[in-house]
């Protein structure tokens, strides 16, 4: 970790790129169909600790995680195959490492908090579209910024954390931006905790076990495979296992001359679609009863800082994301002890500004990353 909080940009072509469709069918799908057991391996201790279960319950946990493979991106599945091969473990074990947040209470899960905001059209001035995101989580896992240039699909930059293939915010080479937060009151995850007695008795798998991948892998698949905002929205709404999340999706003008767009999906029993009002969009409505008190305070403060009808500059969003209003309790501040990363996306320019806290926990400086310049560097070798 650098003194200013910025770590070296990790660039990758993706572990799964070397795995062709035939490998995906014979190794991934076959192992799923055969109910491959979890064995003793290097990740066994890590899984039992993170899931708070004994090793005997891990095969049951793996079986509970299988419904989440439904609608998993083929490219992500190939990446997981490569991860399992590299670690020398079963596909089930690699899959469980990615599902850990889904088994934890929402209050403890990674990447569930944060503050999202967008300015669009005249409100964003010459930038036309700006998206800001603070990624908050209680876990001590180190945030990781990765640029991926897969041989199949779109190049993209994502921010996740160590050990996680997926992401909670990112932008691809077309300028499509996806950011995720969870603003509701803390509750149990869709899976719930994993007490051994409950796992080894009663109905199995539970009738309410959700289907569909964890949100981080859904976002990663969208960034690699999707250039169209409406397609991204449809993919998000088609997965019932994502209920409880707020997702901000934004895209610059397309080749057809369409305008920039920004949309927030509030994924609940009935999905709510929220659009910008006068060119301004918050990740959650501070007046809504469906969000927690801390989130309400953060979004009220963001509205106070940026909600006036005027042109909003990228620098202003950076400053707002680092706001620590002293009148609020720590969890209710935009920048709080759980903030692991602050990002401002400039989709038209294919540019993002990223800041990580430094070694003392103070805000680090923003560093600029350009997908356009990355492409040039790659072409130049």
N, C-alpha and C positions, 0 to 999 in steps of 0.2 A: 504494500500500500504506500503510495507516494505521500509526501507531506501535505500536498494540496488536495489529497483525496482522489486524484485521478490515477487510475491504473492503466497499464498499457492496453491498447485496443487489441482484442483477440480476433484474429481473422481465421476463418475456417472454410473449407469447401464441403464440410459435412461428412461425418463418419459413414453415413449411409449411402453416400454417392457411389461407392464401389459395389454396392449390392443391387443387382438387377432384379427385374420383375420375377424371374424364375426363383431366385433366392428368397424373395419375399414370400412367394407361394409355398415353397417347400420347407422353409425353416420357420418363418413366423406363423403362418396359418396352420401348419402342421403341428407345431408345438402347442398352439392354443387348443386345437381339436383333441390332442392327446392328453390334455390336462396335466401337462408336465409339472412334476412336483418341485417345490422349493427344496434345495439341498443345502448342506453346510458349505458356505462359501465366504469369500472376503467381505461381502456386504451383509452377512447374516447378523452380526453384532450391531451394525449400524441400524438395520431395519428394526430389530427388536427394541432397541433403545428409542428410536424415533416414534414407533407405533405403540410403545408401552405395552408390549405383549411378550409372552414367552415364545421360544422357538417353535413349540408344538402348534401354536396358533397361526404361524405364518402361512402354511398351505391353505388354511381357510381364508385368511386375508387375501391371498393371491386369487382364490376363486371368487371372492367378493369383488375384487377389482376387475375381473374379466368383462362384466357388462360395459365397463368404461372403454373397452376397445372398440365398441360399436361406433362407426363413423370416424374413427381415427384416420387422419390423413395417411395415405400410402407412403408419402415421403417421410413422415415422422416415424411410421412403423419401420421403415428401412433403417432410419437413424438409430432406433432402439435396438434393432438387430445388430448393428455395428457396435453399439455400446455393450450389449451382452457378450458379444464375441471378444471385444477388447478386454472386458473384465474377467472373462472365463466363467460366466455364470449363465443360468437359464434365462430365457426371455421373461418368464414370470418374475424373477428377481429384479431384472432391469426395469420391468414395468412397475413393480411395487415402489421402487425408488422415486418414480415420477408421480405416484399416486399418494405419497405420504401426506401432502397438505389436505387432500380430500378426506382423509381419515381423522383429521384433527379438528377440534372445535374451531369455529370461525375466528374467535378472538385470538387464537394462537397461530393460525395459518399464515403463511408468507404471502406478501403481495396483495393482501385483502383491503388494506386501507389506502388513504391518499386523497389527493385533491386534483380534480381535472377541470380544465377551462379551455375555451376556444374563442377566437375572434375571427370573423369572416367578412369578406367583401370590404366595403368602405371602412369598417371598424378596424381592419388590419392594415389599412394604408397600402403602401406599395407592395407589402408582403402578400396581400390578398387572403391569406389563411395562416393562422398561428394556433398552435396547440400547446398547452402547458400541462405538465403532469408531475406531481410529487408521488413517489412510490414509498408507501409506509408499510412496515411490518415489524413485529416484535422479535422475530427470530434474529439471532446473531450471524446468520449465514451472510457471507460476503457477496455484495452485488457484483455482477459481472456484465460488462458491455462487450458484445460480440458482433462482428460483422461476418456474415455468411454469404458465400458466393457458390451456391450449389450448381452442379452441372445441369440439373433439370429444375426449372422454375426461376423465380425472381431473386435477385440479390437483395439482402435486407440487413438492417442493424437492429438488434434486440437487446433488451436489458432484462436479465433474470437474476439468478443467484447461483452460487457454486452448487454443482450436483444436479441442476435442473436443466433439461434440454429446452423447455418452453420459456415463455416470456410473458410479462405483464404489460409491457409497452414496447413499441418499435415502429419502424417505418421501412417500407421497401422502395425499390428503385423507381417505381411509378409515383411515389409520393404518398401512397396510402399509409395512413397512421391508425394504429389501434392501441388504445390504452384502457386498462381495466382497474376498477376498484370495487370495494364492497363497503357501502355506506350505511347498511342497516345495523340495528342493535346486535351485539354479539349473541350468537346462538349456536346450536350444534351444527356441525357440517352435515351435508346430505347423507353421508355414511354413518355419522355418529362415532363415538369412541369404540374401542375394540376390547371390552372385557372378555377374558377367555371363556368364562362360564356361558356367556351369551353366544359366543361364537360356536361353541361345541354342542349347543342344545337348541331346541326350537326349530322354527321354520328356516330353511336355508336353501338358497340365499334369501335374505329378507325380501318381502314383496315390494318394499318401497326403495330397493336399491336402484339408484339412478343409472341411466345409460348415457354413454357419451364420454369423451375424454375430459380430463381436467382442463380448466379454462386456459392454463398456460400453454398447453399443447395445441389447443384450438387456435389461439392467437398466432402461435408459430406457424401452423399450417396455412392460415390465412395470409400471413405476410409472404410466405414462399410461393403461394399458388394463385393469389387473387390480386387483380389490378382494378376491379370494379367495386365501388362502394356498395351497391345494392346486393351484389353477390356475397360480400362479407356480412351484411346484415342478415341475409337469408340463412347463411350457415350458422350464425350465432343463435337465431331464433329457433332453429330446428333441433337444438339440443336441450332437452328438459333438465339435464344435470347442471346447467349453468344458472339456475334460478338463484336470485340473491345478489347477482353482480350488476354493476353499472358499467357499460362499455361505451367509450367515446370513439367513434369511427369518423375519420375525415379524409378528404381527397381533394387535390388541386384540380383545375380544369383539365379535361381530357382532350385527346386529339380532335374530337368532334366539335370542340368549342364550348362544351358544357361549362357551367360555372363551378367554382369551388363549393364543396358541400361539407357539412358537419352534422352528425346525428348522435344523440345519446340513446342507447337502449337500456331501459331499466327492466331487467329480466326477472319477473315475478310470475305468480300464477297466471296473470294476464299481463303480457309485455306492454310497457308504455314506451312510446317513441316520442322523444323530445327534440325539437328543432330550435335553431337560434332565434332569439327575439332581438330585433334591431342589430343583428350581426354579432350577438353575444350569447354564449352558451356555457352554462355550468354543468359539471358532471352530475350534480344532484340539485334538486330544488330545495333551498334552505327552509321553505315553508311546509314541506311535505312531512307528514307524520310517519312515513315509512322509513326514515333515516334516523340514525342515532343522534343524541344530543351533541356529541363532539363534532360529528360531521356537519350538523346544522350550523354550529358556530364557525367552523372553518369556511363553509360556503357563504355564510353571511359576511364574513370578513373579506373573502375574495370579491364578492359583489360590491362591497364598500370601496375596495381598492381599484377595481377595474370596471365597475358597472355603469359609470357615467357615460353618456353618449358623446364619445370623442374617439379619435384615432388612438389605437393601442399599439405601442411598439413592442418588438421582441424583448428589448431590454426591460420594459416595464413588467412584462410577465415574469422574467427572471427574478426581478426584485420582489414581486408579489409571492413567488414560490418560496422565497427565503424569509418571508415575513414571520416575526415572532411577537405578535401582539401581546404585550405584557399583561393586559387585562384578562387574558384567557388562561385556563388551566393548560398544562402542557399538552395533553392529548387533543385539545381543541384548537391548538395553534396550527397554522398552515405548515410551518416548519417546526417539527417537534422531535423528541428523542427517537421516535420510531421511523423518521424519514431517512431512507437509505439512498435516495437518488432524486435529483430534480432535473427535469428535461423540458426544453422548449423546442418544438419542431417547427421548421419553416418548409412546408411540403413543396411549395412552388420551386424553391431553390434546391430541394433535396438535401437540406442542411438541418442539423440538430445541434443544440447547445446543451452540454451535460455537466452537472456538478455532483460530486460525491462529498459527504462530510470528510473532514480531515481526521488525523489521528486523535485529536482532542474532542471530536464531535462537532466542531464549529463548521459552518458552511464552507465548502471548498470553492475554488474559482470555477467558472464555467469554461469549458473547453469546446471548441467547435469541431464537428465532424461532418464531412460532406460525402455523400454517396457518389456525387459526380467526380470529385477529386480522387476518391478511392478507385473508381473505374479507370481513371487515367493512369494512376499508379500501377494498377494491375496490368494495363496494356503495355506500360513501359517496362514491365518486369520488376 
